[in-house]
Structures are given as structure tokens and as C-alpha cells.
């Protein structure tokens, strides 16, 4: 679930949790690429966070 949380945090507060954010636990560039699983590589969205949750819970 931590993966879905960091995706949501990076969307909601990019200055802190985005790739260039100030937080030590910010999302990485590779993490952002890995999490962009919904759409046509359109960047992270809440749909990506939901998809990550479903994968982790084996609901797919």
C-alpha cells in the first residue's frame, strides 16, 4: 500500500513528494514510470494509484 500512498502524495503535493520534491521519501523518476500503468503514459493520476492498490490486493 505504500506504493499507492506515495503515488497519491506525489499528485497531491508535488513540491514535497514529486520527483524534485523536498521530502526524503519522495517518488523517484523510475517509481513514477513504474506507477504510470493506466492510460497512454499520460503521467500519474489517481487512476494509477487505484490500479496499484488493486494489483497489491490481487483484485485484477
mmCIF file of the N, C-alpha and C atoms, coordinates in Angstrom:
data_MODEL
# 
_entry.id   MODEL 
# 
loop_
_atom_site.group_PDB 
_atom_site.id 
_atom_site.type_symbol 
_atom_site.label_atom_id 
_atom_site.label_alt_id 
_atom_site.label_comp_id 
_atom_site.label_asym_id 
_atom_site.label_entity_id 
_atom_site.label_seq_id 
_atom_site.pdbx_PDB_ins_code 
_atom_site.Cartn_x 
_atom_site.Cartn_y 
_atom_site.Cartn_z 
_atom_site.occupancy 
_atom_site.B_iso_or_equiv 
_atom_site.pdbx_formal_charge 
_atom_site.auth_seq_id 
_atom_site.auth_comp_id 
_atom_site.auth_asym_id 
_atom_site.auth_atom_id 
_atom_site.pdbx_PDB_model_num 
ATOM 1   N N  . UNK A 1 1  ? 0.811  -1.204 0.000   1.00 0.00 ? 1  UNK A N  1 
ATOM 2   C CA . UNK A 1 1  ? 0.000  0.000  0.000   1.00 0.00 ? 1  UNK A CA 1 
ATOM 3   C C  . UNK A 1 1  ? 0.851  1.263  0.000   1.00 0.00 ? 1  UNK A C  1 
ATOM 4   N N  . UNK A 1 2  ? 2.077  1.140  0.455   1.00 0.00 ? 2  UNK A N  1 
ATOM 5   C CA . UNK A 1 2  ? 2.958  2.315  0.467   1.00 0.00 ? 2  UNK A CA 1 
ATOM 6   C C  . UNK A 1 2  ? 3.160  2.864  -0.933  1.00 0.00 ? 2  UNK A C  1 
ATOM 7   N N  . UNK A 1 3  ? 3.165  1.984  -1.926  1.00 0.00 ? 3  UNK A N  1 
ATOM 8   C CA . UNK A 1 3  ? 3.326  2.439  -3.312  1.00 0.00 ? 3  UNK A CA 1 
ATOM 9   C C  . UNK A 1 3  ? 2.165  3.326  -3.729  1.00 0.00 ? 3  UNK A C  1 
ATOM 10  N N  . UNK A 1 4  ? 0.957  2.915  -3.400  1.00 0.00 ? 4  UNK A N  1 
ATOM 11  C CA . UNK A 1 4  ? -0.218 3.713  -3.749  1.00 0.00 ? 4  UNK A CA 1 
ATOM 12  C C  . UNK A 1 4  ? -0.211 5.037  -2.991  1.00 0.00 ? 4  UNK A C  1 
ATOM 13  N N  . UNK A 1 5  ? 0.239  5.011  -1.755  1.00 0.00 ? 5  UNK A N  1 
ATOM 14  C CA . UNK A 1 5  ? 0.293  6.231  -0.945  1.00 0.00 ? 5  UNK A CA 1 
ATOM 15  C C  . UNK A 1 5  ? 1.270  7.237  -1.546  1.00 0.00 ? 5  UNK A C  1 
ATOM 16  N N  . UNK A 1 6  ? 2.456  6.782  -1.936  1.00 0.00 ? 6  UNK A N  1 
ATOM 17  C CA . UNK A 1 6  ? 3.430  7.728  -2.493  1.00 0.00 ? 6  UNK A CA 1 
ATOM 18  C C  . UNK A 1 6  ? 2.955  8.274  -3.840  1.00 0.00 ? 6  UNK A C  1 
ATOM 19  N N  . UNK A 1 7  ? 2.224  7.482  -4.598  1.00 0.00 ? 7  UNK A N  1 
ATOM 20  C CA . UNK A 1 7  ? 1.647  7.994  -5.849  1.00 0.00 ? 7  UNK A CA 1 
ATOM 21  C C  . UNK A 1 7  ? 0.670  9.121  -5.535  1.00 0.00 ? 7  UNK A C  1 
ATOM 22  N N  . UNK A 1 8  ? -0.219 8.886  -4.587  1.00 0.00 ? 8  UNK A N  1 
ATOM 23  C CA . UNK A 1 8  ? -1.198 9.915  -4.213  1.00 0.00 ? 8  UNK A CA 1 
ATOM 24  C C  . UNK A 1 8  ? -0.510 11.153 -3.643  1.00 0.00 ? 8  UNK A C  1 
ATOM 25  N N  . UNK A 1 9  ? 0.495  10.950 -2.803  1.00 0.00 ? 9  UNK A N  1 
ATOM 26  C CA . UNK A 1 9  ? 1.209  12.092 -2.232  1.00 0.00 ? 9  UNK A CA 1 
ATOM 27  C C  . UNK A 1 9  ? 1.908  12.902 -3.322  1.00 0.00 ? 9  UNK A C  1 
ATOM 28  N N  . UNK A 1 10 ? 2.495  12.220 -4.293  1.00 0.00 ? 10 UNK A N  1 
ATOM 29  C CA . UNK A 1 10 ? 3.202  12.938 -5.354  1.00 0.00 ? 10 UNK A CA 1 
ATOM 30  C C  . UNK A 1 10 ? 2.243  13.749 -6.225  1.00 0.00 ? 10 UNK A C  1 
ATOM 31  N N  . UNK A 1 11 ? 1.010  13.272 -6.345  1.00 0.00 ? 11 UNK A N  1 
ATOM 32  C CA . UNK A 1 11 ? -0.009 14.009 -7.098  1.00 0.00 ? 11 UNK A CA 1 
ATOM 33  C C  . UNK A 1 11 ? -0.519 15.197 -6.286  1.00 0.00 ? 11 UNK A C  1 
ATOM 34  N N  . UNK A 1 12 ? -0.812 14.947 -5.011  1.00 0.00 ? 12 UNK A N  1 
ATOM 35  C CA . UNK A 1 12 ? -1.416 15.967 -4.157  1.00 0.00 ? 12 UNK A CA 1 
ATOM 36  C C  . UNK A 1 12 ? -0.426 17.048 -3.720  1.00 0.00 ? 12 UNK A C  1 
ATOM 37  N N  . UNK A 1 13 ? 0.831  16.671 -3.545  1.00 0.00 ? 13 UNK A N  1 
ATOM 38  C CA . UNK A 1 13 ? 1.814  17.622 -3.033  1.00 0.00 ? 13 UNK A CA 1 
ATOM 39  C C  . UNK A 1 13 ? 3.153  17.430 -3.752  1.00 0.00 ? 13 UNK A C  1 
ATOM 40  N N  . UNK A 1 14 ? 3.205  17.784 -5.034  1.00 0.00 ? 14 UNK A N  1 
ATOM 41  C CA . UNK A 1 14 ? 4.426  17.545 -5.811  1.00 0.00 ? 14 UNK A CA 1 
ATOM 42  C C  . UNK A 1 14 ? 5.649  18.308 -5.305  1.00 0.00 ? 14 UNK A C  1 
ATOM 43  N N  . UNK A 1 15 ? 5.456  19.466 -4.662  1.00 0.00 ? 15 UNK A N  1 
ATOM 44  C CA . UNK A 1 15 ? 6.602  20.216 -4.140  1.00 0.00 ? 15 UNK A CA 1 
ATOM 45  C C  . UNK A 1 15 ? 7.334  19.429 -3.054  1.00 0.00 ? 15 UNK A C  1 
ATOM 46  N N  . UNK A 1 16 ? 6.602  18.587 -2.375  1.00 0.00 ? 16 UNK A N  1 
ATOM 47  C CA . UNK A 1 16 ? 7.186  17.798 -1.294  1.00 0.00 ? 16 UNK A CA 1 
ATOM 48  C C  . UNK A 1 16 ? 7.493  16.361 -1.728  1.00 0.00 ? 16 UNK A C  1 
ATOM 49  N N  . UNK A 1 17 ? 6.573  15.732 -2.468  1.00 0.00 ? 17 UNK A N  1 
ATOM 50  C CA . UNK A 1 17 ? 6.691  14.307 -2.785  1.00 0.00 ? 17 UNK A CA 1 
ATOM 51  C C  . UNK A 1 17 ? 6.910  13.994 -4.260  1.00 0.00 ? 17 UNK A C  1 
ATOM 52  N N  . UNK A 1 18 ? 6.942  15.004 -5.122  1.00 0.00 ? 18 UNK A N  1 
ATOM 53  C CA . UNK A 1 18 ? 7.204  14.789 -6.539  1.00 0.00 ? 18 UNK A CA 1 
ATOM 54  C C  . UNK A 1 18 ? 8.669  14.444 -6.778  1.00 0.00 ? 18 UNK A C  1 
ATOM 55  N N  . UNK A 1 19 ? 9.037  14.198 -8.020  1.00 0.00 ? 19 UNK A N  1 
ATOM 56  C CA . UNK A 1 19 ? 10.408 13.805 -8.360  1.00 0.00 ? 19 UNK A CA 1 
ATOM 57  C C  . UNK A 1 19 ? 11.433 14.788 -7.794  1.00 0.00 ? 19 UNK A C  1 
ATOM 58  N N  . UNK A 1 20 ? 11.159 16.057 -7.872  1.00 0.00 ? 20 UNK A N  1 
ATOM 59  C CA . UNK A 1 20 ? 12.089 17.084 -7.370  1.00 0.00 ? 20 UNK A CA 1 
ATOM 60  C C  . UNK A 1 20 ? 11.664 17.627 -6.020  1.00 0.00 ? 20 UNK A C  1 
ATOM 61  N N  . UNK A 1 21 ? 10.834 16.871 -5.315  1.00 0.00 ? 21 UNK A N  1 
ATOM 62  C CA . UNK A 1 21 ? 10.327 17.310 -4.026  1.00 0.00 ? 21 UNK A CA 1 
ATOM 63  C C  . UNK A 1 21 ? 11.389 17.357 -2.948  1.00 0.00 ? 21 UNK A C  1 
ATOM 64  N N  . UNK A 1 22 ? 11.019 17.954 -1.843  1.00 0.00 ? 22 UNK A N  1 
ATOM 65  C CA . UNK A 1 22 ? 11.951 18.148 -0.730  1.00 0.00 ? 22 UNK A CA 1 
ATOM 66  C C  . UNK A 1 22 ? 11.987 16.978 0.247   1.00 0.00 ? 22 UNK A C  1 
ATOM 67  N N  . UNK A 1 23 ? 10.982 16.143 0.223   1.00 0.00 ? 23 UNK A N  1 
ATOM 68  C CA . UNK A 1 23 ? 10.884 15.028 1.179   1.00 0.00 ? 23 UNK A CA 1 
ATOM 69  C C  . UNK A 1 23 ? 11.845 13.907 0.797   1.00 0.00 ? 23 UNK A C  1 
ATOM 70  N N  . UNK A 1 24 ? 12.487 13.338 1.796   1.00 0.00 ? 24 UNK A N  1 
ATOM 71  C CA . UNK A 1 24 ? 13.423 12.232 1.569   1.00 0.00 ? 24 UNK A CA 1 
ATOM 72  C C  . UNK A 1 24 ? 12.713 11.033 0.922   1.00 0.00 ? 24 UNK A C  1 
ATOM 73  N N  . UNK A 1 25 ? 11.459 10.823 1.254   1.00 0.00 ? 25 UNK A N  1 
ATOM 74  C CA . UNK A 1 25 ? 10.698 9.672  0.745   1.00 0.00 ? 25 UNK A CA 1 
ATOM 75  C C  . UNK A 1 25 ? 9.879  10.015 -0.490  1.00 0.00 ? 25 UNK A C  1 
ATOM 76  N N  . UNK A 1 26 ? 10.303 11.029 -1.235  1.00 0.00 ? 26 UNK A N  1 
ATOM 77  C CA . UNK A 1 26 ? 9.583  11.431 -2.455  1.00 0.00 ? 26 UNK A CA 1 
ATOM 78  C C  . UNK A 1 26 ? 9.661  10.323 -3.509  1.00 0.00 ? 26 UNK A C  1 
ATOM 79  N N  . UNK A 1 27 ? 8.780  10.415 -4.487  1.00 0.00 ? 27 UNK A N  1 
ATOM 80  C CA . UNK A 1 27 ? 8.767  9.423  -5.566  1.00 0.00 ? 27 UNK A CA 1 
ATOM 81  C C  . UNK A 1 27 ? 9.991  9.641  -6.455  1.00 0.00 ? 27 UNK A C  1 
ATOM 82  N N  . UNK A 1 28 ? 10.525 8.578  -6.962  1.00 0.00 ? 28 UNK A N  1 
ATOM 83  C CA . UNK A 1 28 ? 11.667 8.677  -7.877  1.00 0.00 ? 28 UNK A CA 1 
ATOM 84  C C  . UNK A 1 28 ? 11.159 8.726  -9.312  1.00 0.00 ? 28 UNK A C  1 
ATOM 85  N N  . UNK A 1 29 ? 12.046 9.082  -10.214 1.00 0.00 ? 29 UNK A N  1 
ATOM 86  C CA . UNK A 1 29 ? 11.668 9.102  -11.628 1.00 0.00 ? 29 UNK A CA 1 
ATOM 87  C C  . UNK A 1 29 ? 11.267 7.696  -12.084 1.00 0.00 ? 29 UNK A C  1 
ATOM 88  N N  . UNK A 1 30 ? 12.035 6.689  -11.659 1.00 0.00 ? 30 UNK A N  1 
ATOM 89  C CA . UNK A 1 30 ? 11.712 5.307  -12.024 1.00 0.00 ? 30 UNK A CA 1 
ATOM 90  C C  . UNK A 1 30 ? 10.399 4.879  -11.383 1.00 0.00 ? 30 UNK A C  1 
ATOM 91  N N  . UNK A 1 31 ? 10.172 5.273  -10.151 1.00 0.00 ? 31 UNK A N  1 
ATOM 92  C CA . UNK A 1 31 ? 8.915  4.950  -9.482  1.00 0.00 ? 31 UNK A CA 1 
ATOM 93  C C  . UNK A 1 31 ? 7.720  5.551  -10.196 1.00 0.00 ? 31 UNK A C  1 
ATOM 94  N N  . UNK A 1 32 ? 7.892  6.766  -10.685 1.00 0.00 ? 32 UNK A N  1 
ATOM 95  C CA . UNK A 1 32 ? 6.820  7.422  -11.428 1.00 0.00 ? 32 UNK A CA 1 
ATOM 96  C C  . UNK A 1 32 ? 6.537  6.675  -12.731 1.00 0.00 ? 32 UNK A C  1 
ATOM 97  N N  . UNK A 1 33 ? 7.586  6.255  -13.422 1.00 0.00 ? 33 UNK A N  1 
ATOM 98  C CA . UNK A 1 33 ? 7.407  5.494  -14.660 1.00 0.00 ? 33 UNK A CA 1 
ATOM 99  C C  . UNK A 1 33 ? 6.725  4.163  -14.376 1.00 0.00 ? 33 UNK A C  1 
ATOM 100 N N  . UNK A 1 34 ? 7.149  3.491  -13.310 1.00 0.00 ? 34 UNK A N  1 
ATOM 101 C CA . UNK A 1 34 ? 6.573  2.189  -12.965 1.00 0.00 ? 34 UNK A CA 1 
ATOM 102 C C  . UNK A 1 34 ? 5.103  2.297  -12.583 1.00 0.00 ? 34 UNK A C  1 
ATOM 103 N N  . UNK A 1 35 ? 4.736  3.376  -11.927 1.00 0.00 ? 35 UNK A N  1 
ATOM 104 C CA . UNK A 1 35 ? 3.368  3.528  -11.434 1.00 0.00 ? 35 UNK A CA 1 
ATOM 105 C C  . UNK A 1 35 ? 2.402  4.036  -12.490 1.00 0.00 ? 35 UNK A C  1 
ATOM 106 N N  . UNK A 1 36 ? 2.887  4.548  -13.591 1.00 0.00 ? 36 UNK A N  1 
ATOM 107 C CA . UNK A 1 36 ? 2.033  5.082  -14.653 1.00 0.00 ? 36 UNK A CA 1 
ATOM 108 C C  . UNK A 1 36 ? 1.521  3.908  -15.496 1.00 0.00 ? 36 UNK A C  1 
ATOM 109 N N  . UNK A 1 37 ? 0.525  3.209  -14.965 1.00 0.00 ? 37 UNK A N  1 
ATOM 110 C CA . UNK A 1 37 ? 0.056  1.962  -15.592 1.00 0.00 ? 37 UNK A CA 1 
ATOM 111 C C  . UNK A 1 37 ? -1.314 2.071  -16.234 1.00 0.00 ? 37 UNK A C  1 
ATOM 112 N N  . UNK A 1 38 ? -1.995 3.188  -16.043 1.00 0.00 ? 38 UNK A N  1 
ATOM 113 C CA . UNK A 1 38 ? -3.318 3.394  -16.629 1.00 0.00 ? 38 UNK A CA 1 
ATOM 114 C C  . UNK A 1 38 ? -3.199 4.525  -17.644 1.00 0.00 ? 38 UNK A C  1 
ATOM 115 N N  . UNK A 1 39 ? -3.830 4.370  -18.770 1.00 0.00 ? 39 UNK A N  1 
ATOM 116 C CA . UNK A 1 39 ? -3.763 5.409  -19.801 1.00 0.00 ? 39 UNK A CA 1 
ATOM 117 C C  . UNK A 1 39 ? -2.601 5.160  -20.739 1.00 0.00 ? 39 UNK A C  1 
ATOM 118 N N  . UNK A 1 40 ? -2.280 6.147  -21.513 1.00 0.00 ? 40 UNK A N  1 
ATOM 119 C CA . UNK A 1 40 ? -1.213 6.048  -22.518 1.00 0.00 ? 40 UNK A CA 1 
ATOM 120 C C  . UNK A 1 40 ? 0.014  6.825  -22.083 1.00 0.00 ? 40 UNK A C  1 
ATOM 121 N N  . UNK A 1 41 ? 0.602  6.422  -20.974 1.00 0.00 ? 41 UNK A N  1 
ATOM 122 C CA . UNK A 1 41 ? 1.767  7.146  -20.433 1.00 0.00 ? 41 UNK A CA 1 
ATOM 123 C C  . UNK A 1 41 ? 1.454  8.629  -20.291 1.00 0.00 ? 41 UNK A C  1 
ATOM 124 N N  . UNK A 1 42 ? 0.298  8.912  -19.696 1.00 0.00 ? 42 UNK A N  1 
ATOM 125 C CA . UNK A 1 42 ? -0.170 10.288 -19.550 1.00 0.00 ? 42 UNK A CA 1 
ATOM 126 C C  . UNK A 1 42 ? 0.241  10.922 -18.228 1.00 0.00 ? 42 UNK A C  1 
ATOM 127 N N  . UNK A 1 43 ? 1.152  10.294 -17.506 1.00 0.00 ? 43 UNK A N  1 
ATOM 128 C CA . UNK A 1 43 ? 1.561  10.794 -16.202 1.00 0.00 ? 43 UNK A CA 1 
ATOM 129 C C  . UNK A 1 43 ? 0.716  10.168 -15.107 1.00 0.00 ? 43 UNK A C  1 
ATOM 130 N N  . UNK A 1 44 ? 1.154  10.380 -13.884 1.00 0.00 ? 44 UNK A N  1 
ATOM 131 C CA . UNK A 1 44 ? 0.443  9.782  -12.754 1.00 0.00 ? 44 UNK A CA 1 
ATOM 132 C C  . UNK A 1 44 ? -0.892 10.452 -12.512 1.00 0.00 ? 44 UNK A C  1 
ATOM 133 N N  . UNK A 1 45 ? -1.884 9.623  -12.260 1.00 0.00 ? 45 UNK A N  1 
ATOM 134 C CA . UNK A 1 45 ? -3.220 10.103 -11.925 1.00 0.00 ? 45 UNK A CA 1 
ATOM 135 C C  . UNK A 1 45 ? -3.744 9.271  -10.768 1.00 0.00 ? 45 UNK A C  1 
ATOM 136 N N  . UNK A 1 46 ? -4.877 9.663  -10.248 1.00 0.00 ? 46 UNK A N  1 
ATOM 137 C CA . UNK A 1 46 ? -5.494 8.874  -9.186  1.00 0.00 ? 46 UNK A CA 1 
ATOM 138 C C  . UNK A 1 46 ? -5.901 7.494  -9.690  1.00 0.00 ? 46 UNK A C  1 
ATOM 139 N N  . UNK A 1 47 ? -6.160 7.382  -10.986 1.00 0.00 ? 47 UNK A N  1 
ATOM 140 C CA . UNK A 1 47 ? -6.482 6.070  -11.569 1.00 0.00 ? 47 UNK A CA 1 
ATOM 141 C C  . UNK A 1 47 ? -5.286 5.123  -11.451 1.00 0.00 ? 47 UNK A C  1 
ATOM 142 N N  . UNK A 1 48 ? -4.076 5.662  -11.589 1.00 0.00 ? 48 UNK A N  1 
ATOM 143 C CA . UNK A 1 48 ? -2.877 4.841  -11.419 1.00 0.00 ? 48 UNK A CA 1 
ATOM 144 C C  . UNK A 1 48 ? -2.757 4.363  -9.977  1.00 0.00 ? 48 UNK A C  1 
ATOM 145 N N  . UNK A 1 49 ? -3.028 5.248  -9.023  1.00 0.00 ? 49 UNK A N  1 
ATOM 146 C CA . UNK A 1 49 ? -2.959 4.866  -7.610  1.00 0.00 ? 49 UNK A CA 1 
ATOM 147 C C  . UNK A 1 49 ? -3.965 3.761  -7.310  1.00 0.00 ? 49 UNK A C  1 
ATOM 148 N N  . UNK A 1 50 ? -5.158 3.877  -7.859  1.00 0.00 ? 50 UNK A N  1 
ATOM 149 C CA . UNK A 1 50 ? -6.171 2.844  -7.662  1.00 0.00 ? 50 UNK A CA 1 
ATOM 150 C C  . UNK A 1 50 ? -5.735 1.526  -8.292  1.00 0.00 ? 50 UNK A C  1 
ATOM 151 N N  . UNK A 1 51 ? -5.164 1.590  -9.474  1.00 0.00 ? 51 UNK A N  1 
ATOM 152 C CA . UNK A 1 51 ? -4.690 0.375  -10.140 1.00 0.00 ? 51 UNK A CA 1 
ATOM 153 C C  . UNK A 1 51 ? -3.588 -0.304 -9.339  1.00 0.00 ? 51 UNK A C  1 
ATOM 154 N N  . UNK A 1 52 ? -2.688 0.485  -8.759  1.00 0.00 ? 52 UNK A N  1 
ATOM 155 C CA . UNK A 1 52 ? -1.625 -0.073 -7.916  1.00 0.00 ? 52 UNK A CA 1 
ATOM 156 C C  . UNK A 1 52 ? -2.244 -0.796 -6.723  1.00 0.00 ? 52 UNK A C  1 
ATOM 157 N N  . UNK A 1 53 ? -3.241 -0.175 -6.096  1.00 0.00 ? 53 UNK A N  1 
ATOM 158 C CA . UNK A 1 53 ? -3.918 -0.810 -4.958  1.00 0.00 ? 53 UNK A CA 1 
ATOM 159 C C  . UNK A 1 53 ? -4.551 -2.129 -5.370  1.00 0.00 ? 53 UNK A C  1 
ATOM 160 N N  . UNK A 1 54 ? -5.219 -2.138 -6.494  1.00 0.00 ? 54 UNK A N  1 
ATOM 161 C CA . UNK A 1 54 ? -5.878 -3.374 -6.962  1.00 0.00 ? 54 UNK A CA 1 
ATOM 162 C C  . UNK A 1 54 ? -4.872 -4.479 -7.240  1.00 0.00 ? 54 UNK A C  1 
ATOM 163 N N  . UNK A 1 55 ? -3.728 -4.099 -7.800  1.00 0.00 ? 55 UNK A N  1 
ATOM 164 C CA . UNK A 1 55 ? -2.679 -5.104 -8.057  1.00 0.00 ? 55 UNK A CA 1 
ATOM 165 C C  . UNK A 1 55 ? -2.174 -5.663 -6.732  1.00 0.00 ? 55 UNK A C  1 
ATOM 166 N N  . UNK A 1 56 ? -1.902 -4.778 -5.771  1.00 0.00 ? 56 UNK A N  1 
ATOM 167 C CA . UNK A 1 56 ? -1.376 -5.226 -4.480  1.00 0.00 ? 56 UNK A CA 1 
ATOM 168 C C  . UNK A 1 56 ? -2.368 -6.107 -3.733  1.00 0.00 ? 56 UNK A C  1 
ATOM 169 N N  . UNK A 1 57 ? -3.648 -5.847 -3.906  1.00 0.00 ? 57 UNK A N  1 
ATOM 170 C CA . UNK A 1 57 ? -4.695 -6.636 -3.244  1.00 0.00 ? 57 UNK A CA 1 
ATOM 171 C C  . UNK A 1 57 ? -5.155 -7.828 -4.082  1.00 0.00 ? 57 UNK A C  1 
ATOM 172 N N  . UNK A 1 58 ? -4.509 -7.987 -5.244  1.00 0.00 ? 58 UNK A N  1 
ATOM 173 C CA . UNK A 1 58 ? -4.834 -9.084 -6.162  1.00 0.00 ? 58 UNK A CA 1 
ATOM 174 C C  . UNK A 1 58 ? -6.310 -9.068 -6.583  1.00 0.00 ? 58 UNK A C  1 
ATOM 175 N N  . UNK A 1 59 ? -6.802 -7.871 -6.889  1.00 0.00 ? 59 UNK A N  1 
ATOM 176 C CA . UNK A 1 59 ? -8.190 -7.695 -7.320  1.00 0.00 ? 59 UNK A CA 1 
ATOM 177 C C  . UNK A 1 59 ? -8.316 -7.595 -8.830  1.00 0.00 ? 59 UNK A C  1 
ATOM 178 N N  . UNK A 1 60 ? -7.247 -7.780 -9.544  1.00 0.00 ? 60 UNK A N  1 
ATOM 179 C CA . UNK A 1 60 ? -7.295 -7.714 -11.012 1.00 0.00 ? 60 UNK A CA 1 
ATOM 180 C C  . UNK A 1 60 ? -7.529 -9.089 -11.582 1.00 0.00 ? 60 UNK A C  1 
# 
